[in-house]
Structure formats: C-alpha cells, structure tokens
C-alpha cells in the first residue's frame, strides 16, 4: 500500500516515516504550500531533491 504522510515539520519525523516505509511526505519541513505544478514540472525533480518522492 502506498502511504502519504502529511504535516512533516522536522527531519526526525521525515526519517522515521521513511524508515517505516512511507512513500510520499509533505509538510512545512519541505516547503510552504505551493501550486502543484511547482512540484510536478521536470519529472518531480524538486520533490526528488527534497526526498519527498522515491
């Protein structure tokens, strides 16, 4: 099952959820809310750079 975790505010939270097998993370730790196109342009490069999509 793919899981999306919301509300990530610290690196520790992100690392724990990654270790638990979470596939996608989002929250203020990565960035403030932005248009979807900011994240999906260029094959999700911004999200991959911030380790939000694996």
Contact map, one row per residue, 1 for C-alpha under 8 A:
111000000000000000000000000000000000000000000000000000
111100000000000000000110000000000000000000000000000000
111110000000000000000111000000000000000000000000000000
011111000000000000000111110000000000000000000000000000
001111110000000010000101110000000000000000000000000000
000111110000000000000000111000000000000000000000000000
000011111000000000000000011100000000000000000000000000
000011111100110000000000111111000000000000000000000000
000000111110110000000000001111000000000000000000000000
000000011111110000000000000010000000000000000000000000
000000001111111000000000000010000000000000000000000000
000000000111111100000000000000000000000000000000000000
000000011111111110000000000000000000000000000000000000
000000011111111111000000100000000000000000000000000000
000000000011111111100000000000000000000000000000000000
000000000001111111110000000000000000000000000000000000
000010000000111111111100000000000000000000000000000000
000000000000011111111110000000000000000000000000000000
000000000000001111111100000000000000000000000000000000
000000000000000111111100000000000000000000000000000000
000000000000000011111110000000000000000000000000000000
011110000000000011111111100000000000000000000000000000
011100000000000001001111100000000000000000000000000111
001110000000000000000111110000000000000000000000000111
000111010000010000000111111000000000000000000000000110
000111110000000000000001111111000000000000000000000100
000001111000000000000000111111110000000000000000000000
000000111000000000000000011111111000000000000000000000
000000011110000000000000011111100000000000000000000000
000000011000000000000000011111110000000000000000010100
000000000000000000000000001111111100000000000000000000
000000000000000000000000001101111100000000000000000000
000000000000000000000000000100111110000000000000000000
000000000000000000000000000000111111010000000000000000
000000000000000000000000000000001111111000000000000000
000000000000000000000000000000000111111100000000000000
000000000000000000000000000000000011111110000000000000
000000000000000000000000000000000111111110000100000000
000000000000000000000000000000000011111110011110000000
000000000000000000000000000000000001111111111110000000
000000000000000000000000000000000000111111111000000000
000000000000000000000000000000000000000111111000000000
000000000000000000000000000000000000000111111000000000
000000000000000000000000000000000000001111111111000010
000000000000000000000000000000000000001111111111100000
000000000000000000000000000000000000011100011111110000
000000000000000000000000000000000000001100011111111110
000000000000000000000000000000000000000000011111111111
000000000000000000000000000000000000000000001111111100
000000000000000000000000000001000000000000000111111100
000000000000000000000000000000000000000000000011111111
000000000000000000000011110001000000000000000011111111
000000000000000000000011100000000000000000010011001111
000000000000000000000011000000000000000000000001001111
